[in-house]
C-alpha cells in the first residue's frame, strides 16, 4: 500500500500570496506601481486552485455550503463597502445601480475593482456545475477541454483573429483561462511532488519575475506572462508548503494578512479616493492605514458577519428542505 500524502488544511503560502496580490492592486490605485493590476491575475489563479483544493482534494462537496460560502464571501463585504463609499462620495441611485449591486457583467464599477468579482461569480457557477453535477472522469475531460479552448482563445488575441470584446471571450477568454490554470495547478499539487529546495527556489524566482515585470494593461502579452507566472508561483510555493511547514509565528502573520486581503482589495480604492494622497510619504502612510483598517474590519466585522449569515442561511435552507420532505 502506497504512502498517503498529507495535505495541510490551511495553505499559509496562499494567504501570503493573497495579501501580495491585494497590495499590488492597492499600489496600482495609488499610482505607485503601473502594473499593479497583475494582482488580479494572481487572485484568479489562486481562486481556481482553492476551488479544486476544497472540492476535489479535501472532498468538501456539499453544494448548499459551497453556494452559501461563495456568495456571502463575495457580496457581504462588497455591499458594506458600497454603503460606506456612498456616505463618503454619494453616487447616482438609479435602475443601473442594481447591476452594480448584483455584480452583473458589464456593470458600472463604482469601486473600480468589482468587474473582477463578476468573473469570480461566473467561475463559481462553472465550477459548481462541473464539480457537483458530473462524475469524476467526466469532470476531468470537461476541465481539460475548457482549458484547451480557453488557451486557444487567449493565444488568438495575438493575431488578427482575436475574440477580444466578444461574448465568447467573456465565456472562455483570458480571465477564465487564469482560473483554469489555477485548477490545473491544484491538479499538479495533488499528483506531483517537488523537492522543497527546488520548489522554494522556483517559487521565489517566479515571484520575483512577476513582481518586476511590467506590461500595458491592454497588451495581450501581459495576460499571458502574468497568468503563467501566477500559475508557477502558486504551484511552487504550495508544493513547498506541502512538504515543509512554515514557522508558527510566520504562519499566523500570513493568515492574518491573507484573511484581510479581500478587505484591502475593496477598501483600498475607497480610502484612496477619500484621502487623495499626493506625495510618496502620504501614499505610504495611506497603505499602512488601509492595511490596519482592513485587518480590523476583517477580524471584527467581516468574519463575524460571515459566520452569522452563513449559519442563518444554512438553518433556513435546511428548514425549507425538511418541510418539503
Buried (B, 14 or more C-beta within 10 A) or exposed (E): EEEEEEBEEEBBBBBBBBBBBBBBBBBBBBEBBEBBBBBBBBBBBBBBBBBBBBBBBEEEEEEEBBBBBBBBBBBBBBEBBBEBBEEEEEEEEEEEBEBBBEBEEEBEBBBBBBBBBBBBBBBBEBBBEBBBEBEEEEBBEBBBEBBEBBBEBBBBBEEEEBBBEEEEBBBBBBBBBBBBBBBBBBBBBBEEEBEBEEBBEBBBBBBEBBBEBEBEEEEBEBBBBBBBBBBBBBBBBBBBBBBEEBEEEEBEBBBBBBBBBBBBBBBBBBBBBEBEBEEEEEBEEBBEEBBEBBBEBBBEBBEEBBEEBBEEBBEEBEEEEEEEE
